[in-house]
């Protein structure tokens, strides 16, 4: 089932999209004649496809297009053909010039489905690239980099603390694991601690406070100056 949201201040235009979606099938559609309500729903629901008029009384569709989540596939629907070039500049997959018939709508949906498939493949590749493979208790454990809060050195082992409250213990040095992580996303704060920058809720020259759970981690004298510099970038 493809999830869609249509925003247009003309009720007739919304009814046409609704009818075409019903003909095509396997589409869950929500329609909004008030742009602000439509955008609010898009942010909450993150639909697969957004149908967006350009010239509306309250706001420009171009302005809304620039605020869409990157996961949404955009199809413009408008009576003004001169917007076509500008529409593609905001990564619209297609441009439906009103009035349009079902066959043209179906071609736009085919393009959108192809875009969604490519987007899924790219996300899967990116997700795979952003994983660590750690050996823990004779097993290989995949850890998503995005889920790491901080990494703690314990003797000859590291303990990777994750956002869900779990942790993974692996025989490895902190320096070794640091070399496998994106340099701009993690900061060394102590000889025993490496922290994800976006997980830091507050910091001083003496300690770092995690935003997730309020946990306080010590900052070593050797690392305090670098922490101040890195966190101001």
N, C-alpha and C positions, 0 to 999 in steps of 0.2 A: 504494500500500500504506500503510495507516494503522498506525502503531506504537503499541502499547498495553502498559501495565504494570498488573497487578492485584495488590493487596496485601490479603490477608485471612488471618486465622489459622485459618480453617475450610477444610480441603481440599475439602470438598464444594462450598462456595460458589465456590471457584476453578475447579473442574471444570465448574460450570454456565456460568460466564463463558467458559471455553474452548470449550465445545460451542456456545454461541450465536455466538461469533466465527467458528467454523468454518462454521456455517450461513450467516452473513452474507457471508463471503468477503472477500478483499482486506484482511485484518487480520493483522498480525504481533503475536502476544501473548506476553508473558513473565509468569509468575505467581510470587508470593513469599508464603510463609506466615510468613516472618520479616520484620517491618517494617523493621528496620535494613538488611538486605540489599536489600530492595526500594527503599528511599530511595537507597542507594548507587548502584544501577543507574540510577535515574531521573536522578540528577545526572550520571552518565557518558553516558547515552544520550539524554536529553531526549526522551522519547516524545511523541507527539501527545496521547494520552489516558491518564489515570490513573484506574483504578477503585480506590476506597479504602473499606475498611470503617471504621467509626467506633469501636466498642467492641472492642478487642483486648486480649489479656492483658498484652502488654508495654508498649503505648503507646496513646495516644488518636489516632484518625485525624484529629481536628480539629487536633491539634498538628502532625501530619505535613503536613496541608493548607497550613498557614501557611509551610511550608518548601519547597513545590514551586516549581520554576522558573516564571516568568510565562508561558512559552510552552506550558505543559501545560494541557490542558483537563481539568477535574476532574469526575468522576461519583462520587457517594457510593453505596455499597451497604451497607445496614444493616437490621437487624430492628427498630430502634427509631425509630418515626415521629416522636417528639418532637424529634429532632435536625434535622428538615427546615429550620426557620427559621434555625438556627445554621449549617447547611450552606450556605445561600445567602449568608450574611454573609461567607463565605470564597470567594465567587465560584464555587461549584459550578454547573455548567451544568444538572445534573439530580440527582435523588435517587431511587434505586431501592430501594423498600421490600421486603425479603425476606418471603416468597418471591415472585418476579416471573417472568412468563412471557416468551417470546421477543418477542412483539409489543411489550411494554413496553420491553424492552431495545433493540429496533430503533428505537423513538421517541427513546430517549435518545441513541442513536448518530447519529440524524439531527440532533438539536440540537447534538451535539458537532461534527459535520461543518460545520454552519452557523457555529458559533463559530470553527472553524479557518479557514474561508474569510474571515470578517470580520477575524480576527487577521492573516492574510496580507496583506489589503488595507491594513490600518492600518500594518503594518510596511513595506510597499512605499511608502506615502505618506510615512512618517517618514524612510525611507532617502533618498527623493528630496529631501525638504526639507533633509536634512543633507548636502548635496553642494555643492561649489564648482565653478563652471564657469570654467576658466582658459584663456586663449589662450596656446598654446605652439607656437612654430615653425609659425605659420599654421594651427594646428589647435585645435579646442576640446577640452579635456581635462576630464573629470569626476573630481573628487577627493572621496572620502568624508571628512568631517570626522573621523570616528572613527579614521582611519588616519594622521593627521598626528602626527609627533613634534615637529617644530619648524619654524619658518619663518625663513629668513635673508635679510637685505637685502644685495644686491650691486649697488651703483650704482643704476641706474634699474630694476633687476629684483628679483624675489624668487625664492628657491629654496625650494620646499616639500619638506621631507624626510619620507618616508613610512616606516611600520613595516616594510615588506618590503625596505627598503634602497634603493629607487629614489627619484627626486626629479623634480620638475616645475619648469621655469624659465619664468617669465612676466614680462612687462613691466608692473610695477605697484609701487606704494609699499607699505611695510610698514603705514603708517597706513591705507591703503585696504583692504588685506586684513583688518586687525584689525577694521575696522567691519563686516565680513561674517561674523565668527565669534561664537559664543556667548560673551558677556563673562565668564561664570562658569567657562568651561572652558579659557581661555587666559590667560597672563600675560606681559606685556612685561618682559623682564629686562635689556634693553640696547637701544641705538638701532638695533642690527642684528639682534636676536633676539626672537622671539615663540615661547613654548613651551606645549605642551599640559600642563595641570596634572597630569593623571593619568599622564603619562609621566615625571614627575620622580621619580627614585629617592632623591635626596638634594640638599641645598642649603646654602649658607652665604651670607654677604653678598658673597662674592667670585665664587662659581661655582655652577652648577647641574649635577647629574650625572643623565644620562638612565638610567632603569631598563632600557631595552631593550638598549642596547649599551655603557653605561658612558661615553658621550661626555660631555666636560666643556665647558660653555659659559660664557663670562664674564658676570658681573653688573655692570652699570654703576652707579656711585655714585648716579646720579639715580633708579635703579629699585630699589635694594636694600631700602629701607624698605617700599615697597609689596609687594615679594616676601615679606618676613617676615610682613606682615599677611595677605596673601592665602592663603599656605600654611598658616596656623594656623586658617583657617575650616573 
